[in-house]
Amino acid sequence: MGSITILTIETIKLFGTSIIDVPDLLAMMTKLSFNLAILFIIIRLLYYPATRRKDYQFTFFMMGVIIYLLCFLLENVKLEVGFALGLFAVFGILRYRTDLMPIKEMTYLFVVIGISVINALASKRISYVELFITNFIILGILFILENLKNEISKVIVYEKLDMIVDEHRDYLIKDIEARLSLKINRLEVGRVDFMRDIAYIRIFYYPNGPVSNPIETSDSQSDD
């Protein structure tokens, strides 16, 4: 019986440079698909529902893809750790000159860069199970933090100076709640401008919290 030899083409070279390296190509596309799936979960399923902002999605996706490809293609250059730390240093202090990035968007940008670097530079000694667990640990922490009731604050300008005293604090809170349709947890009276008869008040509330009922004024009570 004669033996059957199966020829498999894994690497084709031209002038010493590979035209196609099948194992590396498959590894790149597999990790890229996984990285895009993780980015989609972070950007579309965690970031967007929490902020409803579409302007940073393009930046996050393209930054993640470019960082991944850059790290993966330069993986064989003996600069893995230093290169990764350099990326964190550069993009960690990045500010777009046309617009200052809010702290939350900067945090998500840092997460996108970190995820892409981890997925691209994971060596063959790291199993896919370990890589999955690492990514889903980050996703789990993001999910938990996004679903916590984080108190939000904003400063408003209030014109009824006679209502900012302590004895009228309950009425002050109800009045602001009725105007803003927010349930206020607490408030702090800041600077008072007696020349313009206004006060700057910082209110604290939970996003997507219960909406306060309209204030019951003395006029409406008298009509009843």
PyMOL commands that set and color helices and strands:
alter all, ss='L'
color gray80, all
select helices_A, chain A and resi 22-51+57-73+80-92+103-121+128-147+161-163+166-180+218-223
alter helices_A, ss='H'
color red, helices_A
select strands_A, chain A and resi 11-14+17-21+152-158+184-193+198-205
alter strands_A, ss='S'
color yellow, strands_A
deselect
rebuild
show_as cartoon
